[in-house]
Amino acid sequence: MLTCKDATRLVSESQERNLGFRERWALRVHLWMCDNCRRFERQIRLLRQAMRIMAHRPNSESPAVELPAEARERIRQAIAERDRHSH
């Protein structure tokens, strides 16, 4: 039985190489039982899809989607908090 650490490693590796039969089978069994790793796999797939889309977009100075003001503020606060703790 795979641990979550092993499963997430295999999910990541599966983006770069074909997994062997045993690896695929063990990963499928783990994902069938583990909500968190299944969520991680979906997130990895979405990130990969987004990166493919971004790679084919013409360069632009402005983002395609403007973040809501609340999201921008949360990001600013998180960066400031990180900076405070890193010094």
Buried (B, 14 or more C-beta within 10 A) or exposed (E): EBEEEBBBEBBEEBEEEEBEEEBEEBBEEBBEEBEEBBEBBEEBEEEEEEEEEEEEEEEEEEEEEEEEEEEEEEEEEEEEEEEEEEE
